[in-house]
Amino acid sequence: MPRTSLSRKNQVATENCKSGAIFGIFLQMVNMKGTPKIMYDLYSHGKSCEGKLFSTLISAVLVPKSWFFHFYLFSTIYTFIILIVIVWMILTKNQLPIFITMYISSLSAHSCINIASPEISLLAATLFLLQVSRRMYESMYVTIFLDSKMNLGHYIVGYLHYWGCGTILLSYAACQSIQENHMHEQARNEICLQHVIGTVLFIIAFHQQHIVHVTLANLRKNPHSMQKHSLPQGGLFNYVSCPNFLCEIIIYLAINLLLGVDYYPWTLITFWVLTNQIMNATISQKWYKSKFKEFPPTRKALIPFVY
């Protein structure tokens, strides 16, 4: 496929992603007032689905929330394959099988510069693999889903999201290998402060998110609780209602720091995660306030002391 055609496709995809992200931010700016009901339905899952009178179209495509496990399993397998390919690329000095080269070329315009080296891409892919494999483990052995539901669109987007993340991590390494020059070769193995900060941020958010998920699961295991849902307390819950969403944002920001912001795809993914988590946190905050009279008035939805 000609490079001009690929570049045009890349540009169109970028504009679409930007438009979607900006639309998500706009909904938050207006505090979701006047938002069509179908938008609430599409973003709702789990506890925010309970007792909701869905539109006919949306209610026909609700699936068990436990199906989260499916795209975490897919992402773990796919990211592991991406990891192996990047390792192979490093060991063989970019001698990739032709079908992998064709796969990358069909998805990337290779018009980027100043992007992450294969070594940094390997670190980012390793961290991302840890994240999705931990989420797969939690879906199997920690989270208690009961009869929670989610929209089928949410389920499908999960697959697309994790496929995109893995593919972009491979693209970072591949673009670097195609455009190698003396400047890149000199800097490819350098570890700078942003890589250290990114890795540390990831580890902290990774650990805290697991604690949050265990806390939420333990609330449903409490034999003394007569309610299906309880108000979580302690730790990050003293500051925000959705610390798991906050940690998710930090995890993507941390990987963005590792890879750098010069090559836009992961930055757009981070922006998408940010807007998505803001929307989900807004819905959850509203649900908590409506269900619990003892809800702390100073507790924010997502960002401590701010939002």
C-alpha positions in Angstrom: 0.0 0.0 0.0 1.4 3.4 -0.9 2.8 5.5 2.0 0.6 8.5 1.1 -2.5 6.3 1.5 -1.3 4.9 4.8 -0.5 8.4 6.0 -3.9 9.6 5.0 -5.6 6.7 6.9 -3.4 7.5 9.9 -4.4 11.1 9.8 -8.1 10.3 9.6 -7.9 7.9 12.4 -6.1 10.5 14.5 -8.8 13.1 13.9 -11.5 10.6 14.8 -9.8 9.7 18.0 -9.3 13.4 18.9 -12.9 14.1 18.1 -14.1 11.3 20.4 -11.9 12.3 23.2 -12.8 16.0 22.9 -16.5 15.0 22.9 -15.9 13.0 26.2 -14.3 16.1 27.8 -17.2 18.2 26.6 -19.7 16.0 28.4 -17.8 16.5 31.6 -17.6 20.3 31.2 -21.4 20.4 31.0 -21.6 18.0 33.9 -23.5 15.6 31.6 -26.6 17.8 31.7 -28.8 17.2 28.7 -26.7 14.1 27.7 -28.9 11.7 25.8 -30.0 8.7 27.8 -28.3 6.3 25.4 -24.9 7.8 26.3 -25.5 6.9 30.0 -26.6 3.4 28.9 -23.5 2.9 26.8 -21.1 3.9 29.6 -23.0 2.1 32.4 -21.9 -1.2 33.7 -21.9 -3.1 37.0 -23.7 -1.4 39.8 -24.7 1.6 37.7 -26.9 -0.7 35.6 -29.0 -1.9 38.5 -32.6 -0.8 38.4 -32.1 1.2 35.2 -34.8 1.2 32.6 -32.6 0.8 29.5 -33.7 1.7 26.0 -34.9 -1.2 24.0 -31.8 -1.3 21.8 -29.4 -1.2 24.8 -31.2 -3.7 27.0 -31.2 -6.2 24.2 -27.4 -6.3 24.2 -26.4 -6.5 27.9 -23.9 -9.2 28.7 -22.4 -10.4 32.0 -19.7 -8.1 33.4 -17.7 -11.3 34.2 -16.9 -11.3 30.4 -14.2 -8.7 31.2 -12.1 -11.8 31.6 -12.3 -12.6 27.9 -10.6 -9.5 26.6 -8.0 -9.6 29.5 -7.2 -13.1 28.4 -7.0 -12.0 24.8 -4.8 -9.0 25.7 -2.5 -11.2 27.8 -1.9 -13.6 24.9 -1.6 -10.9 22.3 0.8 -8.7 24.4 2.9 -11.7 25.2 3.3 -12.4 21.4 4.2 -8.7 20.9 6.8 -9.0 23.6 8.3 -12.0 21.9 8.4 -10.2 18.5 10.2 -7.2 20.1 12.7 -9.5 21.8 13.3 -11.2 18.5 13.7 -7.8 16.8 16.4 -6.8 19.3 18.3 -10.2 19.2 18.3 -10.4 15.4 18.9 -6.7 14.8 15.5 -6.2 13.2 15.4 -9.3 11.0 11.6 -9.9 11.2 9.7 -12.5 9.3 8.0 -11.0 6.2 4.5 -11.6 7.5 5.2 -9.6 10.6 6.7 -6.8 8.5 3.6 -6.8 6.3 1.3 -6.7 9.3 3.1 -3.7 10.8 3.3 -1.9 7.4 -0.5 -2.4 6.9 -1.2 -0.6 10.2 1.5 2.0 10.5 2.6 4.8 8.1 6.2 4.7 9.5 6.3 8.5 9.1 7.3 9.1 12.7 10.6 10.3 14.1 12.1 10.6 17.6 10.2 7.6 18.9 11.0 4.9 21.5 13.8 2.4 20.9 13.0 -1.3 20.8 14.5 -1.6 24.3 12.2 1.0 25.7 9.3 -0.5 23.8 10.2 -3.8 25.4 10.1 -2.3 28.8 6.7 -0.7 28.1 5.3 -4.0 26.7 6.6 -5.9 29.7 4.8 -3.5 32.1 1.6 -3.6 30.0 1.7 -7.4 30.0 2.0 -7.3 33.8 -1.0 -5.0 34.0 -3.3 -7.0 31.7 -2.2 -10.4 33.2 -2.9 -9.0 36.7 -6.4 -7.9 35.6 -7.0 -11.3 34.1 -6.0 -12.9 37.5 -8.3 -10.5 39.4 -11.2 -11.2 37.0 -10.8 -14.9 37.8 -9.9 -15.0 41.5 -10.6 -11.6 43.1 -13.5 -9.7 41.6 -17.0 -10.8 42.6 -19.3 -9.9 39.7 -22.5 -11.5 40.9 -25.1 -10.7 38.2 -23.6 -7.4 37.1 -24.1 -6.5 33.5 -22.4 -4.4 30.8 -23.3 -3.2 27.4 -22.1 -5.4 24.4 -20.5 -2.3 22.9 -18.4 -1.9 26.0 -17.3 -5.5 25.6 -16.4 -5.1 21.9 -14.5 -1.9 22.6 -12.5 -3.8 25.2 -11.1 -6.1 22.5 -10.3 -3.2 20.1 -8.6 -1.2 22.9 -6.3 -4.0 24.0 -5.5 -5.0 20.4 -4.6 -1.4 19.6 -2.4 -1.0 22.7 -0.3 -4.1 21.8 -0.1 -3.2 18.2 1.1 0.3 18.9 3.8 -1.0 21.3 5.1 -3.1 18.4 4.8 -0.2 16.0 7.0 2.0 18.3 9.8 -0.6 18.1 9.3 -1.2 14.4 9.2 2.4 13.4 12.5 2.9 15.3 14.2 0.0 13.6 13.1 1.3 10.1 14.3 4.8 10.7 17.5 4.1 12.6 20.3 6.6 12.2 23.3 7.7 14.2 21.3 9.9 16.6 18.9 7.1 17.4 21.7 4.5 17.7 23.5 6.7 20.2 20.4 7.3 22.4 18.7 3.9 22.0 20.0 2.4 25.2 20.0 5.5 27.4 17.8 5.5 30.4 16.8 9.0 31.4 14.8 10.5 34.2 11.5 10.2 32.4 11.9 6.4 32.1 12.7 6.1 35.8 9.7 8.3 36.8 7.4 6.4 34.4 8.5 3.0 35.8 8.1 4.1 39.4 4.6 5.7 38.7 3.5 2.4 37.1 4.6 0.3 40.0 2.8 2.5 42.5 -0.4 2.7 40.5 -0.2 -1.1 39.7 0.1 -1.9 43.4 -2.6 0.5 44.6 -5.1 -0.6 41.9 -4.8 -4.2 43.1 -5.4 -3.1 46.7 -8.5 -1.2 45.6 -9.9 -4.2 43.7 -9.3 -6.5 46.7 -11.0 -4.0 48.9 -14.1 -3.8 46.6 -14.2 -7.6 46.5 -14.0 -8.0 50.3 -17.0 -5.7 50.7 -19.1 -8.3 48.8 -17.6 -11.1 50.9 -18.7 -9.5 54.2 -21.2 -11.8 55.8 -22.5 -9.1 58.0 -23.5 -6.8 55.2 -27.2 -7.1 54.2 -26.7 -4.9 51.1 -25.5 -5.9 47.7 -23.2 -2.9 47.6 -21.4 -1.1 50.5 -19.6 2.2 50.7 -15.9 1.5 50.5 -13.7 3.1 53.1 -10.0 3.5 53.9 -6.9 4.1 51.8 -7.5 6.0 48.6 -11.2 5.7 49.1 -10.9 8.4 51.8 -10.1 10.8 49.0 -11.9 9.6 45.8 -14.8 7.3 45.0 -13.0 5.6 42.1 -9.3 5.1 42.9 -9.2 2.2 40.5 -10.0 4.5 37.7 -7.4 7.0 38.9 -4.8 4.3 39.0 -5.8 3.2 35.5 -5.1 6.7 34.2 -1.7 6.9 36.0 -0.7 3.5 34.5 -1.3 4.8 31.0 0.4 8.1 31.7 3.4 6.2 33.1 3.7 4.1 29.9 3.3 7.4 28.0 6.3 8.8 29.9 8.3 5.8 29.0 7.5 6.0 25.3 7.6 9.7 25.0 5.0 12.1 23.5 6.6 12.7 20.1 4.8 9.8 18.5 1.2 10.4 19.1 -0.7 7.0 19.1 0.0 6.1 22.8 -0.8 9.7 23.8 -4.1 9.4 22.1 -4.8 6.1 23.9 -3.9 7.8 27.2 -6.3 10.7 26.3 -9.0 8.1 25.5 -8.5 6.3 28.8 -8.6 9.7 30.6 -12.0 10.7 29.1 -13.4 7.2 29.5 -12.4 7.0 33.2 -13.8 10.5 33.8 -17.1 9.5 32.4 -17.2 6.3 34.4 -16.2 8.1 37.6 -18.9 10.7 37.1 -21.5 8.0 36.8 -20.2 6.1 39.8 -20.0 9.2 42.0 -23.6 10.0 41.2 -24.6 6.4 42.0 -22.8 6.5 45.4 -24.4 9.8 46.4 -27.8 8.5 45.5 -27.4 5.2 47.5 -25.5 6.2 50.6 -26.7 9.0 53.0 -23.4 8.7 54.8 -21.4 9.6 51.7 -18.5 11.9 52.7 -19.2 15.3 51.2 -15.5 16.0 50.7 -14.9 12.8 48.7 -14.2 13.6 45.1 -15.0 11.3 42.1 -11.6 10.8 40.6 -8.9 13.3 41.5 -8.3 14.1 45.2 -9.4 17.6 46.3 -10.1 18.5 42.6 -12.7 16.5 40.8 
